[in-house]
């Protein structure tokens, strides 16, 4: 997954880093690499923190912008690293991270949830962040199943909501059956 993050950072970093006059050209590659590494490290820390709602919220793909407290924390971590490790001006580092991180996270989650994209899945994403069969991975998967990221719509439990789920839903009594299931009837 680190390779996929690095590729997304390079993709979205063209404007924020390469075309940014405030970042010296000789530091472009280092800024992109450190941004990807710091993003991955930040996601790992969140996954191992025990607050499963943070990862569950990210995986839902809702409000992945700089106002989201989790995303804001990641932006802060990345910008601090760019300032400390590479000597990038703090304001430039913050602007750079703010321009890249939400786009990378949105794209990563969209690809993981897209049934037509086999390059990454939610399970692979969690494996990368938690090390696979770790207690954190099991806890996050349990939270996803308990809080049901897809609010009962993932009928075939493949981690994606798609037409197969709609077909399965109609077999089980349609929307009324699903609503009854959600409300315990």
Secondary structure, DSSP 4 states (H G I P E B T S, - for coil): -HHHHHHHHHHHHIIIIIT-TTS-GGGHHHHHHHHHHHHHHHHHHHHHSS-HHHHHHHHHT-S-STTSHHHHHHHHHHHHHHHHHH---HHHHHHHHHHHHHHHHHHHHHHHH-TT--S--HHHHHHHHHTSSSHHHHHHHHHHHHHTTTTT--TT-SS--SHHHHHHHHHTTHHHHHHHHHTT-
